[in-house]
Amino acid sequence: MNKISIQIVLAIALICGTELSALAKNKNHKSIDERVDSLLSLMTIDEKIGQTVLFTSRWDVTGPILRDGEEEAIRTGKCGNVFNAHTAAYTRKLQELAVNETRLGIPLLFGYDVIHGHQTLSPISLGESASWDLDLIEKSAQMAAREASACGIHWTFAPMCDIGRDPRWGRVSEGAGEDTYLGSQIGAARVKGFQGDNIANQNTVAACVKHMAAYGAAQAGRDYHSVDMSERVLRETYLPPYKAAVDAGAKTVMTSFNDLDGVPATANSFLLKDILRNEWGFNGMVVTDYTAINELIPHGVAEDEYHAGILAMKAGVDMDMEGGIYMDHLKKAVENKDVDLSELDNAVRNILRLKFELGIMDDPYKYCNEELESKEVLSTENRNTAYEMAVASCVLLKNENKVLPLSKEEKIAVIGPLANSKRDLLGSWKAAGKPQSVEQTILDAIIANSSKGNVKFALGCGVSKPSKEGFAKAIDIASKSDKIVMVMGEKWNMSGEAACRTNLDFPGVQKELILEISKLNKPVVLVFMTGRSMTIENESNLVDALMNVWYPGTEGGRAVADLLFGHKIPSGKLTMTMPRNVGQIPIFYNYKNTGRPFNPNKPKDTYKSRYLDVANTPLYEFGYGLSYSTLSYSEISLSKNIFEKGKNIIASVKLTNTGDFDADEVVQLYIHDQVASVTRPVKELKAFDKIHLKKGETKTLTFTIDEEMLKFFRKDMSYGAEEGNFTLFIGGSSATQNSIEFELTGVSK
């Protein structure tokens, strides 16, 4: 019998005067819920409240610090959970405080922001989504879970399932882009990767679906701002990815900072009870984001901290992250009957259940294995996964005159402030990642791929500094080169949380340097790092090749160079539309037509939905991305053009690799409902498949179209399909016009 079981047994004997408890004696013969209830019956109100408290360690900080003395709070049972603590040794030290010095010895739950890796980092989440490779995204999450769990972590605050349609919002870097269907698929894949088949396995971590809900629609693209939308838009566009992640088995959900329909999410029982618990059947644990309960006061719905705690508990919030509201005020609220004891008990049940499911109630130190940690962190296997993910995530946007791939014999000028930066490869939310773990920058890897002496480097300018002192050297080496590779973009801290921008151009004097280099009339390749879609229309016109590499992670330098030299072939596709300028924002592919849709073939048709100064179309559309090869789609064929309710049809298309390289292609299927009881988008992604084609190869792809793919929230807010005519598109991006029509019958409107 292990230490935790002994302590619980002794507590039972002392309090109840009984013999050995079935909680400890028959742990394999009792359900987890029974064990939770047995333990709950032993707890004082103070011990219960302690389980609802989550404080940060000083090891790492992701927000403002409110209080010191977390170790004392653990020792006295006032804090039952800790985040920003990692390494096997450090978490063991803190765990010993809880297990050895509190009355019941209930172990701590350790959480951390393992967003796109722990120490071995894959590309940022938006970059991962550009791979459109669900298996690889799941594999990347598995890699992150292995490393994090080996470092003492039980729980990650990921995946972020917020739909992001406004690139001004810095946190688009943490999500899967603008599309509901793709975001749902990726959210589920990440949950499966983090949690595996059995959350009790030592190499898994509990996932946390965030941020519930609609955080990605913050007004003006400004972090923490209000969200206001119809329930139809909420349910149709924003909620499905959260639900998909919950359906995939996610153990926890995090509330969002924003208000929705005037009610902050952390006090919103419509979101946390009516939808999450009652409609979706979620039985896991709900945690706030950082100090979100405290923020109910400036939101203007709580008079003071006492009132804020009542609102959060009654809305269904189980755990208070860092705010100390539950610790300081919940006992009084229960005593005053402003919070029912059963509400507190339900919150504690959800927390204890997770601890039992993880197995830390039976072995508090199962995640504190220093030998495993040393083997797992930055292992060759993990580095290879990060490399594979980085290769798949980069998006080739332009390649005129086949400037890419590069040749090792060419004289190459490498220019730009991000070319030799290790830190910027890791992105904003690097978790425990360290720049010194990066073995090659992009510059290093280009040099390694070139013949000796063929690469010259000049910084050129800083990312955001106004100085042009480096222009002369950059122009000099560029003028003596065969090709120029410019590595530009946003610095790592210019996207992510609390990093919103109204100007999405290249910052500083980078634009001016690109212009000057372009005047040399040499082939220019622009490689740019970013955590969002940027407004780079002018730069796109100035260069011959353009590649978006996001922040590609620990192995990003090697991956980018291998793509540039053709050792690997670009296959990424955009998951966020790239606007021409910020005046087009928000811009996304699945817009609605309006009653006066603009026809680009009739530019003088005045009274239509259009701009005077720029086209309606984006710079680069959702789903867009090039290969070094060329691909040809056949016309679409259908097994039948009419199908009845409850049945399906098969759509087929032939895809041929007509170029000189093997290639991977993301084949995308979209559907438009031509006439419905409410307006429908011009296109909606409904299926996709990433396939590999050898040079000259042709493959036939088939997709099953069923009634489920045609459902939406109808005029009366019931969910279902309506009979009528539909247009089906299959192609290489959302702009495809390769289409065919079909009809659904037997469904009443």
N, C-alpha and C positions, 0 to 999 in steps of 0.2 A: 504494500500500500504506500503511495507516494505522500509527500508532505502536505499537499493541499487537502487530500482526502482525510488525512489524519486530523488536520486542524478543524475541518468541518465536523468530523465525527466527535471530537472533543467538545466542540461548541454545542452540538446536539445533546451530548451527555450532560454537560453542565447546565444547560438551559432547561432541557426537557426531562432530564433524569431518566432517559431511556438507554437501551443498549445500542449496539452499533446500528447506524442509520442505513437504510436501503440506498440512500443517496450515494454513500461511499462503498457500501458492502456489495451492492448489486448494480454497479454503474452500467454494466453491459446488458442488464435485463430491464432497465427503465428507460423510457424515452427521455430525450433532452428536455422536453417541456415539463415532464414530471420532476426531473432533477432541478430545473429552474425554479419551479414552485416550492420544492423542498427547501432550497437555499433561501428563497425570498421570505419564507415563513420565519426564518431565523434572524432576519435583518431588522435593525432599528431604523427609524426614519432617517437618521443622520447617515447611516451606512447606505441606505437606498439613494439618497440624494447624492452621495459621493460618486455613485456609479454613473450619474448623469453629467458629471463634470469632466471636461477635456481641456487640459492646459498644455501650453507649449513648453518644451525644453529650451534651454538657452543654446543648445547645440546648433540650431539653425532657426531663423526667424522669417516668417512669410508675411508679417504684418505688424502693426503697432503693438508694443508691449504694455500690458495693463498692470501686471503685478509680478512681484518676486515671491520666492518662498514655495515653489512647487514641490520641492522635496519634502518639506514639512507637511504640505497638504496631502501628499501621498502617504506619509507616515501616520498621519492622523485619520486617514480614511476619507478625507474631504475631496480627494481627486482620484478617480478610478481609471483614468485614461490619459495618455500622453501622446502628443504629436511632435514632430521635428526632433525625435530621438532615434538614432540609429547606430549601428555597429553592434555586433554580438556582445562585446564586453560592456558597453555602456547600457544597453537595454537590460542586461543581466543585473547590473548594479541597481538600476531603478526597480526592476522586478523584485529583487530581494527585499527592498523596503516594503513593498505591498504584501508580499507573501509572508515575510517573517515578523513584521512589526504591526500589522493590523489584526484586529480580533479574529476575523474570519479568513484572512489570508487570500482574499479574492485577487487574482492577478490583474495586472494592468493590460490594457489594450493599447498597442503602439501603432500610430498612424503616421503617414508621410506622403508628400506629394510626389509619387512616382508616376509621372505623367507620360513620358516617352522613354523610359529607362531609369535605372537607378544610378549606377556609376558608369556602366556602358550605355551610352545614349544612342538611340535611333533618331531619325529626323523628328522635328516637332510634329505634333499630331496632325496639323493641317497638311504637312508634307507627306506623312504616312498615308493620309486619305487619298492623295494624288496618285498613289500606286494602284488604287482600285483592286487591290489584291487582298481579299479577306483572309485567306489562309496565312499570308505573310504578316498581316497586321495582328492576327491572333498569335502567331509565333513570336512576334516582337513583344507582345504583352506577356507571353510566357517567359521570355528571357528576362524581362523586367521583374516579374514575380519571383523568379529563381534568385536573382541577385538581392532583391529587397528582403525576401524572407530569410536568406542566409545572413543578412545583416540585422536581424532582430525585429523586422517590421512585420506586422500582422495585416495591415490595412492600407490601401492606397486611396487617395482622393481623386479617382479617375474611374471611368471615362467621363469627360465632359461631353454631354449630348446636346448642347445648345446649338440650334440652327443659327448660322451667322450669315447675314445678307448685307452687312454694312462693314466694309473693311476698315473704316475709321476706328471701329471697336478693336482694341488691342488684343482681346482674348479670342478673336477668331483663330489665332495661332494654336489654340488648345483644343479646337474642335475638328469636325469633319467637313466643314464647308456649308453650302447653302441648301443642299437638297435633302428633303425629308426621307426619301426611300434609302438613299445611299447612307445618310447619317444613321438611320435605324440599323442597317446591316453592319456598319462599322462599330456602332455602340455595342451590339450583341457580340461581335467578334472579340472586342476588347474585354468584355466581361468574361467570356469563356477562356480567354488567354490568361487573365489574372487568376481566376478561380479554379480553372481546371475541372476535372470530373468530380473531385472531392475536395471541398474546402479544408478538410482536416489534414490533407497531405502537407508535409512540411515545406514543399516548394511552391506553395500557392499563397496568395494574399486575397483578402476580401476586397471586392470592388465597391466603389461609391459613385452612384449615378448623380451627376451634377449638371446644371444647377436648376432645381425644380422651382419655378419653371419660367421659360421664355426669356431668360436672361440675355440671350443673343439679340433681342429686339429692343435693346435700350435706346431711348430716344436720342437722336443726334449722334449715335455711335459713341456715346460717352459712358464710360464705365460707372456702374452703380446707379445709373439714372432710371427713371420711371419707364414702365412698359404699359402701353394701352392698346388693346386690340379686341376684336370681336371674339366671341367664344368659337365661332366657326373657324377663324384663322388659327386660334389657339389649338383646337383639337385636330385640325387638318394638317397644319404645317409644323407646329412646335412640339406638341406632346408625343407624337409617335416614336421618336428616337428614345425618349426616356422609357416609354412602355416597352419597347423592344429590349432594352437593357434589363429592365425588371423581369420581363418574361424569360430572359436568358439566365436568370437566377441571381442577379445582383443582391448582395446581402445588405447594402446600406444605400441611402439616398441623402443628398445634401440639399438644403434649401438655398434659394438664390437671394441675392441682395436686393433685387428690385421689388417694387410693388406691382401688382397686377390688378387692374380694375379697381384701383384705389386701396387695395389691401396688401401690405408687404407679405412676401412669400412666407416669412418665418412666423407670421400670425394668420396664415391663410388656411383655414380648415377646408375650404372648397378644394384646394390643391392637395393637401396632405391627408385629409380624411375621405372626403367624398370621392375624389378621383383615385389617389394613390392606394388607399386602403380598401375602400368599398368597391370601386369599379375594377381596379386592377388586381385586387387580392394580395397586395404586398404585405408580408408579415415580418419584414426585417426592421432595421433600426434607422431612424431619421436623425441626422445631425445638422446643426446649423453651419453656415460658413462663419468665418472669423468675426466674432463679436456681433453677429447679426441680431441677437436678441437686444443687446444694448441699443442698437441702431433703430429700434422701434420708437425710441424717444424722438430723435431728430426727424424721423419719418412723420411724426405727428399723430400717431395712433396710441401711444402709451404716455401716461402722465409722468411716470418715473420708473426706476428699475423694478420695483416690486410689481407694478402693473404690467411691465413688459414680460416679466417671467410668467405671470398668469396667462397672458395672451398666447405666448409660445407653447406652454404646456397644454393648454386647452385646444390649440390648433393641431397638436399631434407631434410636437418636437420632443424627441427623446433625450438628446444630448446637446449641451451648451458648449460650443467651441470658444474657449479662451475668455468669455465675457464675465464669468463668475457670478452671473445672475442667479442661476439655480442654487449654487452654493450659499449665496448670501441671503436669499429671500424665499426659497421654495418651502422651507420648513414653516415659516410664519404663514405662508399662503395656505398650506394644508391645515394648520391649526385654526386659521380663521375661516376655513371651509370655502375659501375662494378657489382652491384646487381640491378636487376630491382625491382621497388617498388611492382610490382605484386607478386614477389617471397616472399618478406617480408609479404605482405598481406596474401598470402596463408598459411604461417607458423603461423601467428597470428590467422587466422580463425580456424586452427586445434586445437590450444590451447584454444581459447575461446569456441569452440564447446564442448570440454570436460568439461569445467567449467559449461556451461549451462546444459549438460547432467547429471552431478553430482547433479545439483540443487543448487549449492552454489551461483550462480548469483542471485537467488531469496531469498535465506536464507544463508548468508555467515557463520552463526554460527550453522548450523544444525548438524555439527559433534562435537560441543563443549559443550557437555552435561555431566557435572561432575557427576550427579546422575546416568546416564546410565553407565558411565565409572566405577564407584565404584561397580555396580552390575555385569558388564560383565567381568572385568579383573580377571583372575584366578578363575572363577566360577567353581562350581562342574561339570556343564555340559562340560565346556571346558577341565577341567582336565580329565574327563572320555573319551573324544574324543582323547586327547593326549595319554592316557593309551592304548586305543583300537588300535591306530595307532602304538604305540611302540610294542605291542604284535604281531601285524601282520607283522612287519618289520624285526624282528630278524630271522636270517638264521642259522639253525642247519646244520653243515657241516659234522659232524662225531659223532657217538654214538656207539662205540664198546662195546659189552657185556652188553648193556642196562644200562650203568652207570647212565644215566639220564632216568627218573626224580629222584631227590633226595628224601630222606625220612626225615621227621622231627626228627626221632629218631636217625639218624646217627650223629656221631661226625664229624663236618666239619671244616676244616682249610680253611680260606679265606685269600688269599695272593695276593698282587699286589698293585701298586701305584694308580690304578684307582678305586679300590674297594670302597673307602670311599670318593670319590671326587664328590662334587655337581657340580662344575663348568664344569668338563669334560663331564657330561651328556648332557650339552646344546649344545656342538659343537662350531664351529668357528663363524658362523653367527647367533648369538643368539638374534639379534635385541634388544628389550627392556627386554629380559628375565634376571632374576636375580637368582644367585645361592641360595639365601635365600628363594626363592619360591619353591625350591625342598624340599619335605617333607621327602623323604627317598633316601639315596644312595643305591647302590647295596648291600653293607654290611649291612646297616640298615634293608633292606627288607629280606635278608637271615636270619638274626637274628630273625626277626618277624615271619618267617615261620618255625623256628626250636624250638625244646623243649629247655627249659631254660638251659643255660650253655653248650649247645652242639656246639656252634660256637666260635672259637678262630681266632684272626686276627693278621697278621703281614704284615707290609708294604713290606718288602723284599728288595726293591730297589726303586729308582726313575725311572721316565719314560726315561730320557736321561742322567742322571748323572752316572759317572763311578764307584761310590762307591759300594762295596759289603758288607758293614758293617752289613746290615740287613739280610744277607743270613742265618746266624746261627740261629737267632730266627725263621725265616720262616721254615727252615728245622726241627727245634725242634718241632714246633706245628704241622707241616705236619706229622711227624713221629708218633705222638700220635693220629692221626685222622683216621676215616674210609674212608673219601673221601676228596679230595683237590679241591677247586675252586680257580683258578688263574684269576685275572682280570687285563689284560695287554693291551698294544697297543700304539697308538699315543696320545699324549696330544692334547687338543682341538685346539691349535694354530699350529699344524703340518699339517693341511690340510686347504683348503679354498683358498681365493684369496691371491696371492703372497706367497703361501706356497707349493712350488714344491719340490720334492725330487727325487734324483737319486738312493738312497738306500731305498727300501721299506720293509726291514726287521724290526722286532721289534727294536726300538732304544735303546741305552744305553746297560746295562747289563741284560736286561730282558730275552734275549735268554739263557744266561748262568744260570740264576736262574731257568728257566723252565727245563733246562737240569739237574741241580742238584736235583730238586724236583722229576723229573721222575725216578731218580736212586733209590728212596725209594720203587719202585714197588707197589705204592698205586694207586688207581684209581684217575686220574687227569682230571678235567674239565677245559678247557681253554676258558674263555669268553674274547673276545677282542673288544675294541672300536677302530674305525677307520673312516676316511672320504673317503676311497678309497679301491681298491683292494690291498692287501699286499702280499709279498713273504714270506710265512711261511711254506714251505714244510717240513723243519726239525722239526719244532714245531708240525705240524700236525701229523707227524710220532711218536712223543714222547708222545702225550697225548691220552687219551681214548675218550674224547668228546671235540668237538670244536663248539663254537657258536659265530657268528658274530652279534654284537648288534649295530654296527655303533655308533653314539652318539644319544641315544634314547630319549632325551628330558626330560621335567619337571617331567613326571611320569615314566621315564625309569627305575629307581631303582625297583619300585614295579612291573613293567611289566617283567623285566628280572628275578626277583626272582620267580614270578608266573610261568614262563616258566620252570625254573630250577626244581621246585618242582612238575610240572605236573598239576598245577591248570589250566594252559592254554597249548595248544599244538602248537609247532613251525609249521609255515606254510610259512615262507618267502622263496623266491627263488632269487638267485643272478641275478642282472641285468648288472653286469660287470664281465667278465671273470677274474678269479684269476690265474695269471701266476706262473710258478715254480720259475722263477728268472727274473730279469729285462732284461736279454738278449733276452727274448721272446717278449718284448714289441716293437711295439703295437701288441696285441693279441686279437682277437675277434672271435666269433663263425662263422660268415658268411663270411669267407674268400673265395678266389677263388682257384681252384684246381691246377693250373699251368699245363704245359705240361708234367711234370715229378712228379706226385703226389707220395708221400711216402706211401708204404703199410707196416703197422706195423707188418704184418705177415711174411714179408720178410726183416728182419732187416739188412741183409748183402748186400742188393741191394744198391750199393754205389751211383750211379749217379742219385739220387733222391733229392727232396726238403726236406732236413732234417738237423738236427744238429748232430754233432759228440758226444756232451757231455750231451745232455738232449733230452727227447722225445718232439715231436711236440705238444703233447697234453698239455692242461693246468693242473694246480693243481685241480681246480674246475671250471667246465664249466658254461657258461651262462645258466640261468634257473634252476640251481641245488639247491637243498635244501631238507633236510630230515624232517620226522615227527617222533613222537614216535611210530606211527603205521606203518604198511607196506601196500603198495598199488600195485595192479596187473592190468595191462592193457591187454585187449583182442587184437586179431588181428583186423585190420581196415577193415570195409566193405564200399563199395561205392554203391550208387543207380544205377550207371552205370559207365563204364570205359571209355566211349567216350562221350564228349559233344561238341556241336557246339557253335560258336560265338553267344553271346547274351543270352545263356542259362546257366544252372548251374547243379551241381551235389551235392549230400549230402554224406558226410563222417560220419561214425558212429564208435564209440568205446565203449566198456563196461569197466567200472572201478570198481574194487572191493576193499573194505577195508578188508584186510586179517589179520590185527593185533588186538591188545588188547585195542586200544584207538579209540575214535572218531577222525576224522582228516579232515583238509582242504587240498585240492590239487589244484595246478595250472596246468591245462591240456593245453598243448602247441601244436599248429599245425604249422608245417613248410612245405615249398614247395621248391623243386629244379627243375629248368628248365634244362632239360638234354642237349638240343642242341639249341643254339640261335645265332643270328647274332653278338652278342658280348658275351664275357665270363660272366657267371652268378655265383653267390655264391653257395657254396655246400648246403646251407640251408638258408631260410629266414623265420622268424616268420611272420605269416599271420593272426593268430587268437589265442585266449586263453580264458579260462574260469576258474574261481576260484570257486570250489564247496565244499560243506560239505558232508561228508559221516559218518554215524554212524558205529560203530564196526560191521563188518559182512555185511554191506550194499553194494549192487551193483547198479550203475546207468549207464544208456546209454546216452552218449553225442553225439550230432549231430552238425556238422558244414556245412554251405553252402559254396561251392567253386564256385566262379563266375569269369568271365573274368577279372574283375577289379583286383583281387588278383594276376593275372598273368602278369600284365603290367609292363613295364620298359622302359628306354630310349634306343631305338633301335640304330642300327648302324648309321642311318642318324639323330639321336637325336630326332626323332618323338617319341611320347609316346604311347605305346600300347602293346598288346599281340601278340605273334607269335604262329602259330599252331605247334604242335609237342607233344612230350611225356614229362611227368612230374612225379616226385616222391613226394609223400605226406607222411609226418611223423606225428605221434601223440604220445606224451609221456610226461614224467615228467621233461625233460630237453632237451637242444639242442643236447645232445649226443645220444638221442634215435635212435634206428635202427628199430623201429616198423613202417613199411612202406608199401605202396602199390602204384601202378602206374596207371596213367590215361592219356588220350589223349585229346587235344583240336584241333578241326578241323574248317575249314571255315574261317580262318584268313590268309590273304596273308602275306608273309614275305617281 
